[in-house]
Amino acid sequence: MTQNLPIPLSLLQPGDQGEVVEVQAQGEVRQRLLEMGFIRGARLRVEKLAPLGDPMELVIKGYHLSLRRDESSCILVSRVA
């Protein structure tokens, strides 16, 4: 049996899907991420990465958004098939 351990969102590649486990950011950044829909259990998909890998485009709760690598590294996700 393999465990699906949480990993930072920044490690996902285009086409990967995940489920939010925890937002580790603090203060205003945390509040902004939560308002954008990064709450526990929310499903997301990585659409694409910019040429240098920053930012990444995601689809969460039916809308597209872009996050910088430092912001996405504060969000722990578990991979979903």
C-alpha positions in Angstrom: 0.0 0.0 0.0 1.4 3.4 -1.0 0.6 6.6 0.9 -0.2 9.7 -0.9 1.9 12.1 1.2 1.3 15.9 0.8 3.7 17.7 -1.5 4.1 21.4 -2.3 1.9 22.5 -5.2 5.0 23.9 -6.9 6.2 20.4 -7.6 3.2 19.5 -9.8 3.6 19.5 -13.6 1.1 20.4 -16.3 -1.7 17.9 -16.4 -1.3 16.9 -12.8 -4.2 17.1 -10.5 -4.2 17.6 -6.7 -6.4 18.2 -3.7 -5.5 20.9 -1.2 -4.4 19.5 2.2 -3.0 22.7 3.9 -2.1 26.3 3.3 1.1 27.0 5.2 1.3 30.7 4.3 0.8 33.3 7.0 -0.9 36.7 7.3 -2.2 38.5 4.2 -0.9 36.0 1.8 -2.7 33.2 3.6 -5.9 35.2 3.6 -5.6 35.9 -0.1 -5.0 32.2 -1.0 -8.0 31.1 1.0 -10.2 33.7 -0.7 -9.0 32.4 -4.1 -10.4 29.0 -3.2 -7.3 27.1 -1.8 -9.2 25.5 1.1 -8.8 22.0 2.4 -10.4 19.5 0.0 -10.5 21.8 -3.1 -9.5 20.0 -6.3 -7.2 21.7 -8.8 -5.4 21.0 -12.1 -2.1 22.4 -13.4 -2.8 23.8 -16.9 0.7 25.0 -17.8 3.9 26.5 -16.6 5.6 29.6 -17.9 8.8 28.9 -19.9 11.0 29.3 -16.8 8.5 27.6 -14.5 7.2 30.7 -12.8 4.3 31.4 -12.7 2.1 28.4 -13.1 -1.5 28.4 -14.4 -4.1 26.4 -12.4 -7.7 25.6 -12.7 -9.5 25.6 -9.3 -13.2 25.8 -8.6 -13.8 26.3 -12.3 -11.6 29.3 -12.9 -8.1 29.9 -14.1 -5.5 31.7 -12.0 -1.7 32.1 -12.0 0.5 31.7 -9.0 4.1 32.4 -8.5 6.4 29.6 -7.3 6.9 31.0 -3.8 3.1 31.2 -3.3 2.5 27.7 -4.7 5.2 26.3 -2.5 3.2 27.3 0.6 0.2 25.1 -0.5 0.4 21.4 0.3 -1.5 19.1 -2.0 -2.0 15.3 -2.4 -2.0 14.0 -6.0 -5.3 12.6 -7.4 -5.7 10.5 -10.5 
